Amino acid sequence: MNERRLLLIGIPVIATLAMLMRGVSELPMLPTLVVSWLISVVYTIIFWLSNRALWFALIRRFPNVEQTTQRLWRLALVSLAIGAVATLLLGEGLHWIFYQQHIRADQFWQELAMNMVPTLVVLLIYESRHFFEQWKTNLQRAEQLARAGTQAQLDALQSQLDPHFLFNNLNTLSALIEPGNAPAQQFVEQLADVYRYVLQAQGRATVSLAEELAFVETYLGLHKARFRQNLVVEMNVPPAALARQVAPLSIQLLVENALKHNVASGEHPLRLRLWADETADALLVENTLRPRTAGLAPGTGTGLENVRRRYALLGAAQPVEASSTAGLFTVRLPLLPATGAAA
């Protein structure tokens, strides 16, 4: 229900209910009933609009779920104050017009109690609607995050094979390699570690930066067997950052993009640097920018956009940023709070 329809329907309904609460329906004369109803409508408009303005002001100041208690306490205290002032002014005015006397204390408290009932109804309407919209938004975010995570895992696997099948057979292959062939043994074990991490990351929204970097090191170890001296990797991450959280496979995807779309040769080695400063607010993934002129098709940006969407759904304080300057491509990946830390 939109705001205008809510006002057009809600105000007359609550005004009628408030009039019935006061026993006005027992009055015999129709003109008296009409006047009483119009007075009730004026009361309802004043209380509704003032409390509506109060609710919108507080929801802008305290919008988050964890701030609900603070918002409700302020809502209760200020709406009670508004009700008392409005009841005093309106009650005093009506008593003087109709009875030529001031409102008595007992009449004031009785009127205030009755006026707070429609006030409570109005606030419950807005609070319930806000709660429902938050629930619907969070449900949509959870579904989108699940879809984004699944897509990232599919992009990382790049294979139609069942990962469990491939992982088990890699372990079998490792046992068949001759003991003296250490490089082959190490390569197969690293490949098995890569798929082990992919399997473990399934269903997890975030992992620690330490876990993700350990996986990236293993992943890069596989590529160094092919690129050798043509791939130069530097990692410089302070210990304070290692407990922070990241989306699983997000750093690996950025590294994969750098390897896929840039030249790595003896003349032009691909330099890759992963680092974070002491504030530990973000991890920077940098690589020399020398796009391949042949072979693989140019990147579409889908992988980077997927990473941006996942971090937005995870509620990252800053967006994922990408920039290229002076032959260097940099992606700034925000680090999420450590597990158990306040957001």
One Martini backbone bead per residue (centre of mass of N, CA, C, O) as a GRO file, in nm:
protein
  343
    1MET     BB    1   0.095   0.037   0.025
    2ASN     BB    2   0.076   0.353  -0.022
    3GLU     BB    3   0.091   0.652   0.135
    4ARG     BB    4  -0.174   0.785   0.040
    5ARG     BB    5  -0.365   0.547   0.096
    6LEU     BB    6  -0.301   0.521   0.394
    7LEU     BB    7  -0.413   0.802   0.473
    8LEU     BB    8  -0.704   0.786   0.347
    9ILE     BB    9  -0.777   0.529   0.524
   10GLY     BB   10  -0.655   0.552   0.816
   11ILE     BB   11  -0.773   0.813   0.934
   12PRO     BB   12  -1.082   0.750   0.933
   13VAL     BB   13  -1.067   0.485   1.088
   14ILE     BB   14  -0.928   0.588   1.350
   15ALA     BB   15  -1.132   0.812   1.409
   16THR     BB   16  -1.372   0.624   1.452
   17LEU     BB   17  -1.250   0.448   1.678
   18ALA     BB   18  -1.199   0.682   1.875
   19MET     BB   19  -1.498   0.767   1.900
   20LEU     BB   20  -1.600   0.492   2.011
   21MET     BB   21  -1.422   0.490   2.270
   22ARG     BB   22  -1.591   0.755   2.383
   23GLY     BB   23  -1.913   0.702   2.324
   24VAL     BB   24  -2.046   0.880   2.086
   25SER     BB   25  -2.263   0.678   1.961
   26GLU     BB   26  -2.488   0.757   2.192
   27LEU     BB   27  -2.562   0.992   2.047
   28PRO     BB   28  -2.862   1.109   1.897
   29MET     BB   29  -2.736   1.329   1.716
   30LEU     BB   30  -2.609   1.375   1.408
   31PRO     BB   31  -2.451   1.645   1.425
   32THR     BB   32  -2.285   1.557   1.670
   33LEU     BB   33  -2.143   1.319   1.529
   34VAL     BB   34  -2.006   1.483   1.305
   35VAL     BB   35  -1.844   1.672   1.487
   36SER     BB   36  -1.695   1.450   1.641
   37TRP     BB   37  -1.562   1.323   1.392
   38LEU     BB   38  -1.406   1.577   1.300
   39ILE     BB   39  -1.241   1.603   1.558
   40SER     BB   40  -1.111   1.322   1.532
   41VAL     BB   41  -0.970   1.382   1.265
   42VAL     BB   42  -0.790   1.609   1.367
   43TYR     BB   43  -0.643   1.446   1.574
   44THR     BB   44  -0.534   1.226   1.382
   45ILE     BB   45  -0.371   1.408   1.194
   46ILE     BB   46  -0.180   1.520   1.405
   47PHE     BB   47  -0.072   1.252   1.514
   48TRP     BB   48   0.013   1.118   1.252
   49LEU     BB   49   0.207   1.336   1.125
   50SER     BB   50   0.397   1.369   1.368
   51ASN     BB   51   0.478   1.061   1.392
   52ARG     BB   52   0.573   1.028   1.106
   53ALA     BB   53   0.803   1.235   1.117
   54LEU     BB   54   0.948   1.098   1.350
   55TRP     BB   55   0.999   0.820   1.218
   56PHE     BB   56   1.165   0.921   0.972
   57ALA     BB   57   1.390   1.056   1.137
   58LEU     BB   58   1.479   0.794   1.294
   59ILE     BB   59   1.535   0.607   1.042
   60ARG     BB   60   1.770   0.786   0.943
   61ARG     BB   61   1.940   0.766   1.214
   62PHE     BB   62   1.825   0.441   1.266
   63PRO     BB   63   1.841   0.192   1.022
   64ASN     BB   64   1.940  -0.046   1.175
   65VAL     BB   65   1.884  -0.333   1.341
   66GLU     BB   66   2.080  -0.273   1.592
   67GLN     BB   67   1.901   0.018   1.630
   68THR     BB   68   1.608  -0.042   1.730
   69THR     BB   69   1.613   0.023   2.034
   70GLN     BB   70   1.687   0.320   2.008
   71ARG     BB   71   1.446   0.401   1.833
   72LEU     BB   72   1.209   0.308   2.023
   73TRP     BB   73   1.273   0.483   2.267
   74ARG     BB   74   1.250   0.756   2.122
   75LEU     BB   75   0.967   0.711   2.013
   76ALA     BB   76   0.821   0.688   2.287
   77LEU     BB   77   0.906   0.957   2.420
   78VAL     BB   78   0.829   1.163   2.196
   79SER     BB   79   0.532   1.071   2.147
   80LEU     BB   80   0.444   1.135   2.437
   81ALA     BB   81   0.508   1.436   2.424
   82ILE     BB   82   0.327   1.501   2.186
   83GLY     BB   83   0.064   1.397   2.315
   84ALA     BB   84   0.059   1.591   2.558
   85VAL     BB   85   0.060   1.860   2.407
   86ALA     BB   86  -0.183   1.808   2.219
   87THR     BB   87  -0.390   1.745   2.443
   88LEU     BB   88  -0.372   2.012   2.591
   89LEU     BB   89  -0.440   2.208   2.361
   90LEU     BB   90  -0.699   2.073   2.248
   91GLY     BB   91  -0.852   2.034   2.516
   92GLU     BB   92  -0.856   2.326   2.604
   93GLY     BB   93  -1.003   2.439   2.355
   94LEU     BB   94  -1.264   2.263   2.365
   95HIS     BB   95  -1.353   2.327   2.657
   96TRP     BB   96  -1.385   2.632   2.606
   97ILE     BB   97  -1.590   2.619   2.374
   98PHE     BB   98  -1.812   2.415   2.512
   99TYR     BB   99  -1.765   2.491   2.854
  100GLN     BB  100  -1.598   2.734   2.971
  101GLN     BB  101  -1.334   2.549   3.054
  102HIS     BB  102  -1.098   2.384   3.198
  103ILE     BB  103  -0.901   2.120   3.199
  104ARG     BB  104  -0.875   1.850   3.377
  105ALA     BB  105  -0.658   1.624   3.496
  106ASP     BB  106  -0.830   1.365   3.451
  107GLN     BB  107  -0.901   1.436   3.156
  108PHE     BB  108  -0.616   1.446   3.045
  109TRP     BB  109  -0.531   1.149   3.108
  110GLN     BB  110  -0.762   1.020   2.951
  111GLU     BB  111  -0.697   1.145   2.674
  112LEU     BB  112  -0.405   1.049   2.649
  113ALA     BB  113  -0.464   0.746   2.654
  114MET     BB  114  -0.646   0.750   2.397
  115ASN     BB  115  -0.435   0.888   2.204
  116MET     BB  116  -0.213   0.653   2.224
  117VAL     BB  117  -0.353   0.438   2.058
  118PRO     BB  118  -0.331   0.557   1.766
  119THR     BB  119  -0.029   0.604   1.788
  120LEU     BB  120   0.050   0.306   1.811
  121VAL     BB  121  -0.074   0.217   1.545
  122VAL     BB  122   0.096   0.394   1.356
  123LEU     BB  123   0.377   0.290   1.444
  124LEU     BB  124   0.322  -0.008   1.376
  125ILE     BB  125   0.283   0.028   1.077
  126TYR     BB  126   0.570   0.141   1.010
  127GLU     BB  127   0.742  -0.077   1.152
  128SER     BB  128   0.627  -0.325   1.001
  129ARG     BB  129   0.696  -0.232   0.715
  130HIS     BB  130   1.000  -0.209   0.763
  131PHE     BB  131   1.049  -0.503   0.847
  132PHE     BB  132   0.950  -0.633   0.584
  133GLU     BB  133   1.149  -0.490   0.392
  134GLN     BB  134   1.405  -0.600   0.526
  135TRP     BB  135   1.343  -0.899   0.491
  136LYS     BB  136   1.323  -0.891   0.180
  137THR     BB  137   1.608  -0.779   0.126
  138ASN     BB  138   1.770  -1.005   0.273
  139LEU     BB  139   1.662  -1.235   0.099
  140GLN     BB  140   1.771  -1.129  -0.172
  141ARG     BB  141   2.070  -1.115  -0.088
  142ALA     BB  142   2.105  -1.416  -0.024
  143GLU     BB  143   2.037  -1.516  -0.309
  144GLN     BB  144   2.254  -1.353  -0.463
  145LEU     BB  145   2.500  -1.462  -0.306
  146ALA     BB  146   2.459  -1.758  -0.382
  147ARG     BB  147   2.483  -1.714  -0.688
  148ALA     BB  148   2.763  -1.580  -0.688
  149GLY     BB  149   2.917  -1.813  -0.551
  150THR     BB  150   2.854  -2.027  -0.762
  151GLN     BB  151   2.982  -1.880  -1.003
  152ALA     BB  152   3.269  -1.864  -0.887
  153GLN     BB  153   3.315  -2.169  -0.870
  154LEU     BB  154   3.275  -2.226  -1.171
  155ASP     BB  155   3.500  -2.039  -1.273
  156ALA     BB  156   3.733  -2.181  -1.114
  157LEU     BB  157   3.711  -2.470  -1.231
  158GLN     BB  158   3.680  -2.503  -1.544
  159SER     BB  159   3.478  -2.763  -1.530
  160GLN     BB  160   3.283  -3.073  -1.582
  161LEU     BB  161   3.397  -3.202  -1.347
  162ASP     BB  162   3.394  -3.362  -1.067
  163PRO     BB  163   3.576  -3.259  -0.800
  164HIS     BB  164   3.585  -3.525  -0.642
  165PHE     BB  165   3.693  -3.699  -0.868
  166LEU     BB  166   3.952  -3.536  -0.921
  167PHE     BB  167   4.072  -3.543  -0.636
  168ASN     BB  168   4.096  -3.853  -0.603
  169ASN     BB  169   4.278  -3.894  -0.863
  170LEU     BB  170   4.517  -3.725  -0.770
  171ASN     BB  171   4.593  -3.906  -0.533
  172THR     BB  172   4.646  -4.154  -0.708
  173LEU     BB  173   4.868  -4.028  -0.887
  174SER     BB  174   5.068  -3.966  -0.660
  175ALA     BB  175   5.114  -4.276  -0.589
  176LEU     BB  176   5.235  -4.347  -0.894
  177ILE     BB  177   5.468  -4.183  -0.856
  178GLU     BB  178   5.782  -4.168  -0.844
  179PRO     BB  179   5.981  -4.093  -0.578
  180GLY     BB  180   6.212  -3.935  -0.755
  181ASN     BB  181   5.970  -3.734  -0.860
  182ALA     BB  182   5.933  -3.446  -0.706
  183PRO     BB  183   5.797  -3.235  -0.896
  184ALA     BB  184   5.546  -3.409  -0.964
  185GLN     BB  185   5.453  -3.453  -0.675
  186GLN     BB  186   5.415  -3.151  -0.605
  187PHE     BB  187   5.214  -3.075  -0.828
  188VAL     BB  188   4.986  -3.270  -0.749
  189GLU     BB  189   4.952  -3.167  -0.458
  190GLN     BB  190   4.875  -2.877  -0.537
  191LEU     BB  191   4.628  -2.951  -0.706
  192ALA     BB  192   4.479  -3.086  -0.469
  193ASP     BB  193   4.473  -2.832  -0.287
  194VAL     BB  194   4.297  -2.662  -0.470
  195TYR     BB  195   4.046  -2.854  -0.465
  196ARG     BB  196   4.011  -2.860  -0.163
  197TYR     BB  197   3.943  -2.559  -0.129
  198VAL     BB  198   3.698  -2.548  -0.313
  199LEU     BB  199   3.532  -2.749  -0.144
  200GLN     BB  200   3.549  -2.590   0.133
  201ALA     BB  201   3.418  -2.313   0.015
  202GLN     BB  202   3.160  -2.430  -0.002
  203GLY     BB  203   2.906  -2.235   0.154
  204ARG     BB  204   3.097  -1.984   0.198
  205ALA     BB  205   3.104  -1.643   0.228
  206THR     BB  206   3.372  -1.654   0.410
  207VAL     BB  207   3.726  -1.596   0.461
  208SER     BB  208   4.027  -1.583   0.549
  209LEU     BB  209   4.309  -1.434   0.439
  210ALA     BB  210   4.500  -1.665   0.508
  211GLU     BB  211   4.356  -1.885   0.343
  212GLU     BB  212   4.357  -1.744   0.065
  213LEU     BB  213   4.670  -1.704   0.042
  214ALA     BB  214   4.748  -2.000   0.061
  215PHE     BB  215   4.597  -2.076  -0.196
  216VAL     BB  216   4.740  -1.877  -0.391
  217GLU     BB  217   5.021  -1.997  -0.357
  218THR     BB  218   4.947  -2.272  -0.474
  219TYR     BB  219   4.840  -2.169  -0.743
  220LEU     BB  220   5.112  -2.029  -0.827
  221GLY     BB  221   5.287  -2.284  -0.820
  222LEU     BB  222   5.166  -2.404  -1.079
  223HIS     BB  223   5.252  -2.163  -1.269
  224LYS     BB  224   5.562  -2.171  -1.217
  225ALA     BB  225   5.605  -2.439  -1.373
  226ARG     BB  226   5.553  -2.273  -1.647
  227PHE     BB  227   5.688  -1.974  -1.613
  228ARG     BB  228   5.888  -1.931  -1.398
  229GLN     BB  229   6.075  -1.639  -1.443
  230ASN     BB  230   5.809  -1.492  -1.572
  231LEU     BB  231   5.716  -1.503  -1.262
  232VAL     BB  232   5.656  -1.242  -1.020
  233VAL     BB  233   5.617  -1.264  -0.663
  234GLU     BB  234   5.454  -1.048  -0.414
  235MET     BB  235   5.419  -1.054  -0.050
  236ASN     BB  236   5.259  -0.788   0.171
  237VAL     BB  237   5.126  -0.882   0.483
  238PRO     BB  238   5.004  -0.804   0.768
  239PRO     BB  239   4.904  -0.974   1.047
  240ALA     BB  240   4.643  -0.798   1.103
  241ALA     BB  241   4.497  -0.898   0.824
  242LEU     BB  242   4.456  -1.220   0.838
  243ALA     BB  243   4.166  -1.215   1.000
  244ARG     BB  244   4.033  -1.116   0.778
  245GLN     BB  245   3.777  -1.101   0.535
  246VAL     BB  246   3.681  -1.295   0.240
  247ALA     BB  247   3.599  -1.396  -0.058
  248PRO     BB  248   3.600  -1.681  -0.198
  249LEU     BB  249   3.816  -1.670  -0.484
  250SER     BB  250   3.875  -1.361  -0.539
  251ILE     BB  251   4.186  -1.347  -0.560
  252GLN     BB  252   4.222  -1.571  -0.766
  253LEU     BB  253   4.070  -1.427  -0.995
  254LEU     BB  254   4.268  -1.187  -1.020
  255VAL     BB  255   4.516  -1.360  -1.083
  256GLU     BB  256   4.401  -1.504  -1.331
  257ASN     BB  257   4.362  -1.248  -1.501
  258ALA     BB  258   4.660  -1.169  -1.514
  259LEU     BB  259   4.757  -1.435  -1.656
  260LYS     BB  260   4.555  -1.432  -1.906
  261HIS     BB  261   4.602  -1.102  -2.014
  262ASN     BB  262   4.925  -1.126  -1.990
  263VAL     BB  263   5.246  -1.093  -2.037
  264ALA     BB  264   5.498  -1.377  -2.004
  265SER     BB  265   5.844  -1.316  -2.017
  266GLY     BB  266   6.174  -1.268  -2.032
  267GLU     BB  267   6.144  -0.969  -2.127
  268HIS     BB  268   5.831  -0.972  -1.986
  269PRO     BB  269   5.761  -0.997  -1.687
  270LEU     BB  270   5.526  -1.095  -1.451
  271ARG     BB  271   5.411  -0.876  -1.204
  272LEU     BB  272   5.311  -0.967  -0.869
  273ARG     BB  273   5.114  -0.787  -0.615
  274LEU     BB  274   5.048  -0.840  -0.260
  275TRP     BB  275   4.894  -0.586  -0.047
  276ALA     BB  276   4.909  -0.418   0.282
  277ASP     BB  277   4.850  -0.205   0.517
  278GLU     BB  278   4.823  -0.125   0.853
  279THR     BB  279   4.507  -0.079   0.844
  280ALA     BB  280   4.360  -0.325   0.698
  281ASP     BB  281   4.124  -0.240   0.469
  282ALA     BB  282   4.304  -0.354   0.223
  283LEU     BB  283   4.366  -0.531  -0.080
  284LEU     BB  284   4.631  -0.532  -0.317
  285VAL     BB  285   4.624  -0.602  -0.673
  286GLU     BB  286   4.915  -0.624  -0.873
  287ASN     BB  287   4.999  -0.564  -1.229
  288THR     BB  288   5.139  -0.580  -1.511
  289LEU     BB  289   5.057  -0.396  -1.812
  290ARG     BB  290   5.046  -0.646  -2.089
  291PRO     BB  291   4.867  -0.714  -2.329
  292ARG     BB  292   4.757  -0.942  -2.528
  293THR     BB  293   4.761  -0.978  -2.895
  294ALA     BB  294   4.725  -1.294  -2.868
  295GLY     BB  295   4.489  -1.555  -2.854
  296LEU     BB  296   4.325  -1.458  -2.625
  297ALA     BB  297   4.058  -1.311  -2.543
  298PRO     BB  298   3.933  -1.048  -2.430
  299GLY     BB  299   3.815  -0.921  -2.163
  300THR     BB  300   3.481  -0.870  -2.007
  301GLY     BB  301   3.455  -0.829  -1.675
  302THR     BB  302   3.290  -1.048  -1.521
  303GLY     BB  303   3.469  -1.128  -1.280
  304LEU     BB  304   3.490  -0.845  -1.148
  305GLU     BB  305   3.183  -0.802  -1.122
  306ASN     BB  306   3.138  -1.042  -0.935
  307VAL     BB  307   3.309  -0.932  -0.704
  308ARG     BB  308   3.153  -0.673  -0.657
  309ARG     BB  309   2.880  -0.807  -0.591
  310ARG     BB  310   2.969  -0.975  -0.346
  311TYR     BB  311   3.068  -0.733  -0.167
  312ALA     BB  312   2.798  -0.585  -0.162
  313LEU     BB  313   2.638  -0.824  -0.027
  314LEU     BB  314   2.845  -0.826   0.229
  315GLY     BB  315   2.882  -0.515   0.321
  316ALA     BB  316   3.098  -0.338   0.226
  317ALA     BB  317   3.233  -0.030   0.296
  318GLN     BB  318   3.381  -0.073   0.020
  319PRO     BB  319   3.447  -0.083  -0.296
  320VAL     BB  320   3.552  -0.228  -0.573
  321GLU     BB  321   3.865  -0.130  -0.721
  322ALA     BB  322   3.980  -0.016  -1.049
  323SER     BB  323   4.314   0.046  -1.199
  324SER     BB  324   4.519   0.231  -1.454
  325THR     BB  325   4.881   0.299  -1.434
  326ALA     BB  326   5.177   0.297  -1.573
  327GLY     BB  327   5.155  -0.024  -1.635
  328LEU     BB  328   4.929  -0.061  -1.397
  329PHE     BB  329   4.722  -0.299  -1.230
  330THR     BB  330   4.453  -0.228  -0.990
  331VAL     BB  331   4.305  -0.391  -0.702
  332ARG     BB  332   4.066  -0.302  -0.454
  333LEU     BB  333   4.015  -0.502  -0.160
  334PRO     BB  334   3.804  -0.529   0.077
  335LEU     BB  335   3.810  -0.581   0.422
  336LEU     BB  336   3.657  -0.773   0.638
  337PRO     BB  337   3.553  -0.852   0.920
  338ALA     BB  338   3.619  -1.035   1.165
  339THR     BB  339   3.522  -1.293   1.328
  340GLY     BB  340   3.318  -1.132   1.582
  341ALA     BB  341   3.324  -0.860   1.478
  342ALA     BB  342   3.233  -0.553   1.440
  343ALA     BB  343   3.071  -0.379   1.172
   0.00000   0.00000   0.00000
